Amino acid sequence: MAKKPVLEMKIMDILWDAGTGLTPGEVRDRMGVEHQVAYTTVMTVMVRLLKKGRLARTRRGRAYSYEPAENRAEYVARRMEELLHAAGDRSTALARFLENLSASERHDVRRALDEQ
């Protein structure tokens, strides 16, 4: 279970870096040695990302080509929201998160909040 978010992120990184749609087989071929998984695992994760709205797909011959439906910043923001929801105590989780930011990152957070 702990490897699922890592594999999702690896697949998303490959698709963002590609700049074009890829089939599950092409994604698997681009994975490094540390992420060698079965084709069916890659396909399953990509279909789950599609159902979550994180990927779009188009037919390419007999296969489907997948591409990101959101950019990296949008993806990370949505993941952060999911993690905050899972924490239960959002205020404490946010406080702990802010404690680990540098002064310039906290400044960026303040600026973003002021723009809201």
C-alpha positions as CSV (number, residue, x, y, z in Angstrom):
1,M,0.0,0.0,0.0
2,A,2.8,2.4,0.8
3,K,4.3,2.0,-2.7
4,K,1.1,3.0,-4.5
5,P,1.6,6.8,-4.1
6,V,5.3,6.4,-5.1
7,L,4.3,4.5,-8.2
8,E,1.5,7.0,-9.0
9,M,4.0,9.9,-8.8
10,K,6.6,8.0,-10.9
11,I,4.0,7.5,-13.6
12,M,2.9,11.1,-13.5
13,D,6.6,12.3,-13.7
14,I,7.2,10.1,-16.7
15,L,4.1,11.5,-18.4
16,W,4.9,15.1,-17.6
17,D,8.5,14.7,-18.8
18,A,7.3,13.0,-22.0
19,G,5.2,16.0,-23.0
20,T,3.0,13.6,-25.1
21,G,0.6,10.8,-24.4
22,L,2.1,7.4,-23.7
23,T,0.8,3.8,-23.5
24,P,1.2,1.8,-20.3
25,G,3.9,-0.2,-22.1
26,E,5.8,2.9,-23.0
27,V,5.5,4.2,-19.4
28,R,6.8,0.9,-18.1
29,D,9.7,1.0,-20.5
30,R,10.7,4.4,-19.2
31,M,10.7,3.3,-15.5
32,G,14.1,3.0,-13.9
33,V,15.5,-0.1,-12.3
34,E,14.1,0.8,-8.9
35,H,10.6,0.8,-10.3
36,Q,10.5,-2.4,-12.3
37,V,6.9,-3.6,-12.1
38,A,4.6,-5.7,-14.2
39,Y,2.8,-4.2,-17.2
40,T,-0.5,-5.0,-15.6
41,T,0.5,-3.0,-12.5
42,V,1.3,0.0,-14.5
43,M,-1.9,-0.3,-16.5
44,T,-4.0,-0.7,-13.3
45,V,-2.4,2.4,-11.7
46,M,-2.9,4.4,-14.8
47,V,-6.6,3.4,-15.0
48,R,-7.0,4.4,-11.4
49,L,-5.4,7.8,-12.1
50,L,-7.8,8.2,-15.0
51,K,-10.8,7.5,-12.8
52,K,-9.5,10.1,-10.3
53,G,-9.4,12.6,-13.1
54,R,-5.6,12.9,-13.1
55,L,-5.1,11.4,-16.5
56,A,-6.9,11.7,-19.9
57,R,-6.7,9.0,-22.5
58,T,-7.2,8.6,-26.2
59,R,-7.3,5.5,-28.4
60,R,-4.1,4.8,-30.2
61,G,-4.5,1.7,-32.4
62,R,-5.4,-1.2,-30.1
63,A,-4.1,0.6,-27.0
64,Y,-4.8,3.7,-25.1
65,S,-2.5,6.7,-24.8
66,Y,-2.5,8.5,-21.5
67,E,-1.5,12.1,-20.7
68,P,-1.8,14.2,-17.6
69,A,-5.0,16.0,-17.1
70,E,-3.3,18.5,-14.7
71,N,0.1,20.0,-14.3
72,R,2.5,19.1,-11.5
73,A,1.5,22.0,-9.2
74,E,-2.2,21.1,-9.5
75,Y,-1.4,17.4,-8.9
76,V,0.6,18.1,-5.8
77,A,-2.0,20.5,-4.4
78,R,-4.7,17.9,-4.8
79,R,-2.5,15.3,-3.1
80,M,-1.8,17.7,-0.2
81,E,-5.6,18.2,0.2
82,E,-6.1,14.4,0.3
83,L,-3.3,14.0,2.9
84,L,-4.8,16.8,5.1
85,H,-8.2,15.1,4.9
86,A,-6.6,11.8,5.9
87,A,-4.8,13.5,8.9
88,G,-8.1,14.1,10.7
89,D,-6.8,17.0,12.6
90,R,-6.0,19.4,9.7
91,S,-4.9,22.3,12.0
92,T,-2.2,20.2,13.7
93,A,-1.1,18.7,10.4
94,L,-0.8,22.2,8.8
95,A,1.1,23.5,11.9
96,R,3.6,20.6,11.6
97,F,4.0,21.2,7.9
98,L,4.6,24.9,8.4
99,E,7.2,24.2,11.1
100,N,9.3,22.4,8.4
101,L,9.2,25.3,5.9
102,S,12.1,27.7,5.4
103,A,11.5,31.4,6.1
104,S,11.2,32.1,2.4
105,E,8.7,29.3,1.9
106,R,6.6,30.6,4.9
107,H,6.8,34.1,3.2
108,D,5.5,32.5,0.0
109,V,2.6,30.9,1.9
110,R,1.7,34.2,3.5
111,R,1.8,35.9,0.1
112,A,-0.5,33.2,-1.4
113,L,-2.9,33.6,1.5
114,D,-3.0,37.4,1.1
115,E,-3.9,36.9,-2.6
116,Q,-6.9,34.7,-1.7
